[in-house]
Amino acid sequence: MERLDISLKNVNEVYDGPEGVLWELIMGEQIHVGGFKSSMMLAQNAGIQPGWRGLDLCSALGAGCRFLVKNFNVSMCGLDGTQTMHAKAQARAQEEGLADRIEFKLGDVTEIPWVDNTFDFVWGEDAWCYVNDKARLISEATRVLKPGGLLVFTDWIEGAAGLSDDEARRINSFMKFPYMENQKGYEKLFADNSLTLLESTDLTEEYAGYVDLYIKMLVDQLSYDALKIIGDNLELFQAMGGEMAFMGEKAHEGKMGRGRFICRK
Ligand SMILES: C[S@@+](CC[C@H](N)C(=O)[O-])C[C@H]1O[C@@H](n2cnc3c(N)ncnc32)[C@H](O)[C@@H]1O
């Protein structure tokens, strides 16, 4: 798939600005498809154990870290490259009385600022689609895992039916993704890093239903709030709705979706 010239700087513009707030309105503090339910399934499938130390790559508001600390009694580190997200993550961990069990760092996930063999698991939810150099991301994640540690994540992926170049360009430009990996592409990256694949699940059908849900929420319930976030720009609101509808259409065609992946180092 063609890679768009989108860097962390472009992603920062989204998550430092109104678009990031809009994603929180639609998805909640856990800015990923399926929220709590999806995180629970991911953690249970991976067999996350009390006392483990984890690293959330692209931790955004830190809700993934808070979820894991509260429900799985682990300690967490979170790495995110956007200043606004980093500051909010720290503040919200403090507000929930969890700051002593979560450490957040500001930085790029392709240059992870921790030493080798540090973590029992590396975690990610619906965010690595923003990363251009996914080979580097997976090799960095592998480096900081302890031997036997788990790589555990969900991500937006290109579906098995495949997007045309025009379709991919339209979706990736709107979402600010350089490109989306596909299931086979991720599996190759795991093999390149000598990771043992434990789970690779295509969640595309379920994903399509979520896109429908988000559009329905925006149109039937949250229009005022969404418009307020984007400066009451009705034209922009309608244009964004059109792009989301296009993504929904492609998801129902099996051309874009989401996957869940678990590997062992
Ligand atoms: C969809 S949000 C992540 C949501 C989060 N995983 C959750 O479940 O709540 C995407 C996040 O990825 C971060 N991000 C994107 N590319 C990054 C990179 N190269 N390095 C660090 N953070 C990055 C953005 O700053 C943003 O906060």
The ligand as a MOL file (V3000), in Angstrom:
LIG
                    3D

  0  0  0     0  0            999 V3000
M  V30 BEGIN CTAB
M  V30 COUNTS 27 29 0 0 0
M  V30 BEGIN ATOM
M  V30 1 C -6.1220 6.6950 18.8930 0
M  V30 2 S -5.0180 7.4050 20.0270 0 CHG=1
M  V30 3 C -4.5420 6.0560 21.0370 0
M  V30 4 C -5.5940 5.5930 21.9690 0
M  V30 5 C -5.1630 4.7780 23.1250 0
M  V30 6 N -4.3740 3.6370 22.7370 0
M  V30 7 C -6.3930 4.3240 23.8610 0
M  V30 8 O -6.7880 3.1770 23.6710 0
M  V30 9 O -6.9770 5.1360 24.5760 0 CHG=-1
M  V30 10 C -3.5610 7.6530 19.0960 0
M  V30 11 C -2.3820 8.1700 19.9090 0
M  V30 12 O -1.1970 7.7670 19.2590 0
M  V30 13 C -0.2120 8.7360 19.4770 0
M  V30 14 N 0.8470 8.5380 18.4910 0
M  V30 15 C 0.7160 8.4220 17.1510 0
M  V30 16 N 1.9100 8.2140 16.5690 0
M  V30 17 C 2.8290 8.1820 17.5580 0
M  V30 18 C 4.2350 7.9810 17.6030 0
M  V30 19 N 4.9570 7.7720 16.4930 0
M  V30 20 N 4.8480 7.9970 18.8100 0
M  V30 21 C 4.1450 8.2090 19.9380 0
M  V30 22 N 2.8030 8.4090 19.9640 0
M  V30 23 C 2.1600 8.3990 18.7840 0
M  V30 24 C -0.9670 10.0340 19.3580 0
M  V30 25 O -0.2650 11.0880 19.9760 0
M  V30 26 C -2.2900 9.6910 20.0270 0
M  V30 27 O -2.3070 10.0670 21.3750 0
M  V30 END ATOM
M  V30 BEGIN BOND
M  V30 1 1 1 2
M  V30 2 1 2 3
M  V30 3 1 2 10
M  V30 4 1 3 4
M  V30 5 1 4 5
M  V30 6 1 5 6
M  V30 7 1 5 7
M  V30 8 2 7 8
M  V30 9 1 7 9
M  V30 10 1 10 11
M  V30 11 1 11 12
M  V30 12 1 11 26
M  V30 13 1 12 13
M  V30 14 1 13 14
M  V30 15 1 13 24
M  V30 16 1 14 15
M  V30 17 1 14 23
M  V30 18 2 15 16
M  V30 19 1 16 17
M  V30 20 1 17 18
M  V30 21 2 17 23
M  V30 22 1 18 19
M  V30 23 2 18 20
M  V30 24 1 20 21
M  V30 25 2 21 22
M  V30 26 1 22 23
M  V30 27 1 24 25
M  V30 28 1 24 26
M  V30 29 1 26 27
M  V30 END BOND
M  V30 END CTAB
M  END
